[in-house]
Structures are given as C-alpha cells and as structure tokens.
C-alpha cells in the first residue's frame, strides 16, 4: 500500500468517527427544548453592549423593544464610547408602546477588561438586583416578537441556568453564502451542541449574540468579572456557569437573526481571524496541530480523489472520494438550515482552506501585536 493510500484511508477513518461518534455535531435539529408558559413570568433585563453600531441599530433595536413578553422586561443599551452617534440614535428609537429603554455609557475601560465585557458589567450592575434573568444580546441581533418569552419559558421549564441560541447569520452576498454556514458548522464541530448541553460533560459553549442567563447562576460563577479578559466571551461564560454547577443549553435559532452585513471577503476574514488564535490559547503547538488536522480532514479527501484518478490508483481515489462524500453529506444539513443548495457542500474543502489561512493569519497578527483587534481596540 502506498503512503498516499494510507493517508487517504486515515482521512476516511477520521470522517467515519466524526460522522458517527462526535456528538452528531452536523445535525441541525438542536432547537429550543420543550417548554410551557410558567405560572409566573420572571423579571428580565436585556443588556445590549454597543460600540459604533448606528448602521444596524435601526433594524435590530426596534425588534428588541417590540418583544411580546408577558412579564416585566426592560432594555439597557450600553453605548461603549461610540463615535458614530450610537447612543443618541438608540434613544431616538425608543417607542412609547415598547419595552422600557435605558441608554447609558460605562466609565473608561480599565486594564484587563475587554470593551464588550466592561460594557456588559456596567449594564448588569445598572439592572440592579430585581431581574431574575439577564438576556445578553449583541447590537446586530434582531429578535422575533416571541424570542424573549420562548427563551424564558425554555429556561423555566427545563431548569436551565443559561439558554443560548446561535443566531442565523446573513447569507446574501456570495462570500457570505460560502463562508457563513461553514463558520457555524466548524463551531459545532469544535463544541458539539449535544455534548455541551449534557450535564457532567466537559464541553461548554454559548453564542454571545443571544444568551439568557439566570442572575443567580451568573453571580455564583463570579459575575462578568470572572471572564473580564476573555476574547471569546460566550464560550468563557458557558464554561464559568457550567463549572459553578449551572445547567446550560445551546442550539440553533429560529427567530434570532444577525443583521450585520459581511459583503466582502476581507470583513469575513477579520471576523474569523481576530479570535481564531485565542481559541488555540495562543499556542504554536496547537496551531501546528490545527493546521495538520485541517489538511488531513478537509484537504486530503479531494486531493486524494483527483490524484488517484489522475494516476489510475482506484483505491486512493475511492478512499478520497468516500471521505469527501462523508464530509459533504455532514455539511448538507447546515446548508439546508441556511436555505442554500445542497451541491454547495462539495466546496467545503475550499472554504476550509480559507479558514486554515485565516487561522494562520490570526497567529501572525498576534505575534505582530495586532491580534484580537476590534473597533479601534487591540487585546
């Protein structure tokens, strides 16, 4: 047996394991668990950190203020020292018939904090001790009218301390259609939702765009201060809550959508690269292992298929083709979730090569002192 055949067979075995034994990460049926209306609707404070978000607020904030929540709820938008009039625009969007809106600005950012988490801490403190739940949501997230009620009902019914939904991202431009579904697919591969949701499992993840957390559980985990320097704050929050004995849940959203546009590759590239190396704990060893893993899992199957056919080695072509078919088959459900054509799954190796380059670029930017840059700040 040739070396190429051994490599192709190894890639195929990895895909068999991923498809069958890795928490069924590729399935998209993890939605809000069974729920019923609670006898008493708890009070909720919705905290929205916002920095230079004037472009998206006219779409996202009115939807949040129009929530049909049977209990008491209020929105606290924390204008993180924006330079585009975010705070004034938010105040102008307040509606007499909607939820109460408070627009505030935090003190200057202290050392050791990321801007978003400093803003969240300020909003949580301003909410006071009365709310039983805090909905932490981003300024670019548009919620359906029943989103808050459904989140609270799920938490109350199942006794959950953290309920998080992965917002459906925009897929309007060609680059968005190519990269966005793969972004969610790769996230689910890193943090299989079913494992994260299982009590006792070491896997813990959340989606920062939409996370409802029980105030008591957040305080038990040390509050926002416990994760103050985290670049990947959503996963850090889930780990903190779960480590403190809380029950967490993460799934795909049905009425929570991101309205932030990423029409160009450069914007999507920066979205991924600003935190990719932080995900690897800034470890050159983990970076090398990730690069080798991406090559073996995503690039070897199409390469083995093409080379095997070219040289007439049918065993190599068959092993590569089978691995490629498994890869594409596990990606199809995500494409269907995003209402995109299934044949696009065959392009996943190309998309994976872009993510490989983004990950390496993330490390390079970190080594140059420009890692995790976001809206004028570098962490």
Secondary structure, DSSP 4 states (H G I P E B T S, - for coil): --HHHHHHHHHHHHHHHHHHHSTTTT-----PPP----SSPPPEEEEEEESS-HHHHHHHHHHHHT---SS-EEEEEEE-S-SS-HHHHHHHT--TTS-EEEEE-PPPPPTT--HHHHHHHHHHHHH-S--SEEEEE-TTEEEPTTHHHHHHHHHHHHT-SEEEEEEEPP--SHHHHHHHHHHHHHHHHHS-HHHHTSTT-S-----TTEEEEEHHHHHHTT-GGGGTT-SSHHHHHHHHHHHTT--EEEEEEEEEEE-----SHHHHHHHHHHHHHHHTTT-HHHHHHHHHHHIIIIIHHHHHHHHHHHHT-HHHHHHHHHHHHHHHHHHHHHHHHTT--GGGGGGHHHHHHHHHHHHHHHHHHHHTT-TTEETTEE-
